[in-house]
Amino acid sequence: MLEFARQIAETEDVATPENSVVLYSISYQPTDSNKRAAHQYIAEHSGSYLLDDTVCGKKLMALGLETGNDSPAAELMEVWAIASKRFIMSASGNITAFVDNADKRSTFVSVELPLILQNEKINLINGIDKFEFARRFL
């Protein structure tokens, strides 16, 4: 099943409209408060999308591959990292991120943030210049 999940992560659609990407970080955290805040934001802001809301994310979730806030399995983290890379590289505009106390091992800090900084189509995170925002994690 992990090989099938990897294929989904590598090929399925992760596209979102400009200024619509919402991220959260819960890996290695004591609670899932960032995830709950992100879902609340999505509920209140139509046209906003988590990776989970893309075709790719929905297919991975349907396989039962959701990660939790404890120490996630390396194989699951790898599959989600592949999808996250593609998600961030296709993103544009401004990003909303619920990443309070994001752990350096999390997908946000280890995968998404470096790619956000490389992606010239992304300008701001939470209304702050992406490079300035990143200083607190790097």
C-alpha positions as CSV (number, residue, x, y, z in Angstrom):
1,M,0.0,0.0,0.0
2,L,2.9,2.4,0.7
3,E,4.0,2.1,-2.9
4,F,0.5,3.0,-4.1
5,A,0.4,5.9,-1.7
6,R,3.8,7.1,-3.1
7,Q,2.4,7.0,-6.6
8,I,-0.6,9.1,-5.5
9,A,1.8,11.6,-3.8
10,E,3.9,11.8,-6.9
11,T,1.2,12.2,-9.5
12,E,-2.2,13.3,-8.3
13,D,-3.4,16.9,-8.6
14,V,-2.2,19.3,-5.9
15,A,-3.2,22.6,-7.7
16,T,-4.8,25.4,-5.8
17,P,-5.8,29.0,-6.8
18,E,-3.5,31.9,-5.9
19,N,-3.6,33.1,-2.3
20,S,-5.5,29.9,-1.2
21,V,-2.9,27.6,0.5
22,V,-3.3,26.9,4.2
23,L,-0.7,24.9,6.1
24,Y,-0.6,23.5,9.6
25,S,2.0,21.7,11.7
26,I,1.2,19.1,14.4
27,S,4.1,16.6,14.1
28,Y,5.9,16.1,17.4
29,Q,3.6,18.4,19.2
30,P,1.6,17.7,22.4
31,T,-1.8,18.7,20.8
32,D,-3.4,19.1,17.4
33,S,-4.4,22.8,18.1
34,N,-2.7,24.0,14.8
35,K,-4.7,21.5,12.8
36,R,-7.9,22.5,14.5
37,A,-7.2,26.2,13.9
38,A,-6.5,25.5,10.2
39,H,-9.7,23.6,9.8
40,Q,-11.6,26.4,11.5
41,Y,-10.0,28.9,9.1
42,I,-10.9,26.8,6.1
43,A,-14.5,26.6,7.3
44,E,-14.7,30.4,7.6
45,H,-12.8,31.3,4.4
46,S,-14.2,29.6,1.3
47,G,-11.6,29.2,-1.4
48,S,-8.9,28.2,1.0
49,Y,-7.3,24.8,0.7
50,L,-5.2,22.4,2.8
51,L,-3.1,19.7,1.0
52,D,-5.8,17.4,2.4
53,D,-8.4,19.2,0.3
54,T,-6.6,18.5,-3.1
55,V,-7.2,15.4,-5.2
56,C,-3.9,14.1,-4.0
57,G,-4.6,14.7,-0.3
58,K,-8.1,13.3,-0.5
59,K,-6.8,10.1,-2.0
60,L,-4.1,9.7,0.6
61,M,-6.6,10.4,3.4
62,A,-9.0,7.7,1.9
63,L,-6.2,5.2,2.3
64,G,-6.1,6.0,6.0
65,L,-2.7,7.7,5.8
66,E,-3.4,10.6,8.1
67,T,-0.5,11.5,10.4
68,G,-1.0,12.4,14.1
69,N,0.7,14.9,16.4
70,D,2.8,12.2,18.1
71,S,5.9,10.8,16.5
72,P,4.6,9.9,13.0
73,A,5.9,6.8,11.2
74,A,8.8,7.7,8.9
75,E,7.1,6.0,5.9
76,L,4.0,8.1,6.3
77,M,6.1,11.3,6.7
78,E,7.9,10.4,3.5
79,V,4.7,10.0,1.5
80,W,3.3,13.3,2.8
81,A,6.6,15.0,2.2
82,I,6.4,14.1,-1.5
83,A,2.9,15.5,-1.7
84,S,3.8,18.6,0.3
85,K,6.8,19.4,-2.0
86,R,4.5,19.3,-5.0
87,F,1.8,21.3,-3.2
88,I,4.2,24.1,-2.2
89,M,5.9,24.2,-5.6
90,S,2.6,24.7,-7.3
91,A,1.4,27.4,-4.8
92,S,1.4,31.1,-5.5
93,G,0.6,34.3,-3.8
94,N,0.2,34.4,0.0
95,I,0.0,31.5,2.4
96,T,-1.8,31.2,5.7
97,A,0.1,29.0,8.1
98,F,-0.9,27.6,11.5
99,V,2.5,26.5,12.7
100,D,2.9,27.7,16.3
101,N,5.8,25.8,17.9
102,A,6.5,23.8,14.8
103,D,9.2,21.3,15.5
104,K,12.3,21.3,13.3
105,R,11.5,17.7,12.3
106,S,8.0,18.6,11.1
107,T,7.1,18.6,7.5
108,F,6.5,22.3,7.7
109,V,10.0,23.2,8.9
110,S,12.0,20.5,7.1
111,V,10.1,20.4,3.8
112,E,7.6,23.1,3.2
113,L,9.3,26.2,4.6
114,P,12.5,25.7,2.6
115,L,10.5,25.3,-0.6
116,I,8.3,28.3,0.2
117,L,11.5,30.4,0.4
118,Q,12.6,29.0,-3.0
119,N,9.2,29.5,-4.7
120,E,9.3,32.9,-6.3
121,K,5.5,32.8,-6.8
122,I,5.0,32.9,-3.0
123,N,5.2,36.3,-1.3
124,L,3.9,36.3,2.2
125,I,3.1,34.0,5.0
126,N,0.4,35.2,7.4
127,G,0.8,38.7,5.9
128,I,4.6,38.8,6.7
129,D,7.4,38.6,4.2
130,K,8.2,34.9,3.9
131,F,11.9,35.4,4.7
132,E,11.1,37.3,7.8
133,F,8.5,34.8,8.9
134,A,11.0,31.9,8.3
135,R,13.6,33.4,10.7
136,R,11.8,32.0,13.7
137,F,12.2,28.4,12.5
138,L,15.6,28.4,10.8
